[in-house]
Amino acid sequence: MRGDVYSVSGIKRILARHGLATSRTRGQHFLPDKGTLDRIADAAGLHSDECVLEIGPGLGALTRVLSHRVRKVVAVEIDAGFMRALEQTLEDLTNVRVIHQDFLKLDLRRWSAENLDSLPAPIVANLPYSVTTPVLSALFETPEWWRVAVLLLQKEVAHRLAAGPGTPDYGSLSVYAQFAAEIDVVGLVPAG
């Protein structure tokens, strides 16, 4: 691996090397804490013979963690700059395939059948805040092709998804989400 994806200084070096920056308007963020990334992977209950889908791998920190737990990782990345960075940060991993596409424009039923070796597949993502709602909608519309989705979301969104009737956070998003899936908030990631 070229570059340290598990430290803030390493992430800054990788971004600078590739002329990249995080987009505040997109809500992009990087999570360098390997312990937190391990907890995200643990929450998915992954099996060593599975193929996992990662949405938006960024610089590949979570991808690396996933790759040591499953047979294959298929990661979908929209940003060409991050694709260049991923070629270097993941170059030593033979069980990772990164696809340059917009996840939100995929025909998920057809695409998953063509690209994921085992269905229903686990999905893991550290989502940019700007695409949270459309990604959730896409997943809720195709529950038959995923068995678990572990998503790092804003705390407020996670609480709205899991809110029960009569609570302040309960609303149409709660109803929609809970109709499509069993929702659990499995942990909180401290800011910073």
C-alpha positions in Angstrom: 0.0 0.0 0.0 1.3 3.4 -0.9 0.2 5.9 1.7 -1.2 5.5 5.1 -5.0 5.5 5.0 -5.2 5.1 8.7 -3.8 8.4 9.8 -4.8 12.0 9.2 -1.3 12.9 8.0 -1.3 10.0 5.6 -4.7 10.9 4.2 -3.5 14.5 3.6 -0.4 13.2 1.8 -2.4 10.9 -0.4 -4.9 13.7 -1.2 -2.0 16.1 -2.0 -0.2 13.6 -4.2 -3.3 13.2 -6.3 -4.4 16.8 -6.3 -7.6 15.9 -4.4 -9.5 17.6 -1.6 -12.6 16.7 0.3 -15.8 18.4 -0.8 -17.7 20.0 2.1 -20.7 20.5 -0.2 -20.8 16.8 -0.9 -20.3 16.0 2.8 -17.2 13.9 2.1 -15.3 12.8 5.1 -12.6 10.2 5.9 -12.4 7.9 8.8 -8.8 7.0 9.6 -9.5 5.1 12.8 -8.9 1.4 12.1 -10.7 0.4 15.3 -13.9 2.1 14.2 -13.5 0.6 10.7 -13.2 -2.8 12.3 -16.4 -2.2 14.3 -18.2 -1.3 11.1 -17.0 -4.5 9.4 -17.9 -6.5 12.6 -21.5 -5.1 12.5 -22.0 -6.5 9.0 -21.4 -10.1 10.2 -19.3 -10.9 7.2 -18.4 -14.5 6.1 -15.1 -15.3 4.6 -16.7 -16.8 1.4 -18.8 -13.7 0.6 -18.5 -10.9 -1.9 -19.2 -7.6 -0.3 -20.3 -4.3 -2.0 -18.7 -1.1 -0.8 -20.3 2.2 -1.9 -17.9 5.1 -2.2 -14.6 3.7 -1.1 -12.9 7.1 -1.0 -9.2 6.3 -0.4 -9.8 2.7 0.5 -9.4 2.5 4.3 -12.6 0.6 4.9 -12.0 -1.4 1.7 -8.7 -2.7 3.1 -10.4 -3.8 6.3 -13.2 -5.6 4.4 -10.7 -7.3 2.0 -9.1 -9.2 4.9 -12.5 -10.6 6.0 -14.2 -11.7 2.7 -13.4 -13.5 -0.5 -14.0 -10.4 -2.6 -14.8 -6.7 -2.3 -16.5 -4.9 -5.2 -16.3 -1.1 -4.6 -18.2 1.5 -6.6 -16.5 4.9 -6.8 -17.9 7.9 -8.8 -14.9 10.2 -8.6 -12.1 9.8 -11.2 -9.5 11.4 -8.9 -10.3 8.9 -6.1 -10.1 6.1 -8.6 -6.5 7.1 -9.4 -5.7 7.2 -5.6 -7.3 3.8 -5.1 -5.1 2.2 -7.8 -2.2 3.0 -5.4 -3.7 2.5 -2.0 -5.2 -0.8 -2.9 -2.6 -2.1 -5.4 -1.4 -4.9 -3.1 -4.9 -6.4 -2.7 -5.9 -9.1 -5.2 -9.4 -9.6 -4.0 -10.6 -6.0 -4.5 -12.3 -4.8 -7.7 -13.0 -1.0 -7.9 -15.6 0.1 -10.5 -15.8 3.7 -11.7 -19.5 4.3 -11.8 -22.2 6.4 -10.1 -24.0 4.0 -7.8 -27.2 6.1 -8.0 -27.4 5.5 -11.8 -27.0 1.8 -11.7 -29.8 -0.6 -12.5 -29.2 -2.3 -9.2 -31.0 -5.6 -10.0 -29.1 -6.2 -13.2 -25.8 -4.7 -12.0 -25.7 -6.8 -8.8 -26.4 -10.0 -10.7 -23.5 -9.2 -13.1 -20.9 -8.0 -10.6 -21.5 -9.6 -7.2 -20.7 -13.3 -6.9 -23.0 -14.0 -4.0 -26.5 -12.7 -3.6 -28.0 -11.4 -1.4 -24.8 -9.4 -0.7 -23.7 -7.5 2.3 -23.2 -3.8 1.7 -20.9 -1.5 3.7 -20.4 2.2 3.2 -19.1 5.4 4.8 -21.5 7.6 2.8 -21.0 11.2 2.0 -23.8 13.2 3.6 -25.0 14.6 0.3 -26.0 11.2 -1.1 -27.4 9.5 2.0 -31.1 9.9 1.1 -30.8 8.7 -2.5 -28.6 5.8 -1.6 -31.1 4.7 1.2 -33.9 5.0 -1.3 -32.1 2.8 -3.9 -31.4 0.2 -1.2 -34.9 0.2 0.2 -36.3 -0.3 -3.3 -34.1 -3.4 -3.9 -34.1 -5.3 -0.6 -34.0 -8.7 -2.3 -30.3 -8.3 -3.4 -28.7 -7.4 -0.1 -28.8 -9.3 3.2 -27.3 -6.6 5.4 -26.3 -2.9 4.9 -24.0 -1.3 7.5 -23.8 2.4 6.7 -22.0 5.2 8.5 -24.5 8.0 8.5 -25.0 11.3 10.3 -26.3 10.6 13.8 -29.5 12.5 13.3 -30.3 10.5 10.1 -29.6 7.2 11.9 -31.9 8.2 14.8 -34.7 9.2 12.4 -34.4 5.8 10.5 -34.6 3.9 13.8 -37.2 6.0 15.6 -40.3 4.4 17.0 -43.9 5.7 16.8 -44.6 8.6 19.1 -41.0 9.7 19.4 -39.8 13.1 18.3 -37.7 11.7 15.5 -40.4 9.4 14.1 -41.7 10.4 10.6 -42.1 9.3 7.0 -38.4 8.3 6.7 -38.8 6.0 9.7 -41.9 4.3 8.3 -40.3 3.9 4.8 -37.0 2.5 6.3 -38.7 0.2 8.7 -41.0 -1.2 6.1 -38.0 -2.1 3.9 -35.6 -3.3 6.6 -34.8 -3.9 10.2 -33.1 -0.8 11.4 -30.5 -0.7 14.2 -28.2 2.0 15.3 -25.1 -0.1 16.2 -22.8 2.6 17.4 -21.7 6.2 17.4 -18.5 7.6 15.9 -17.1 10.6 17.8 -16.6 13.7 15.7 -13.1 14.7 14.7 
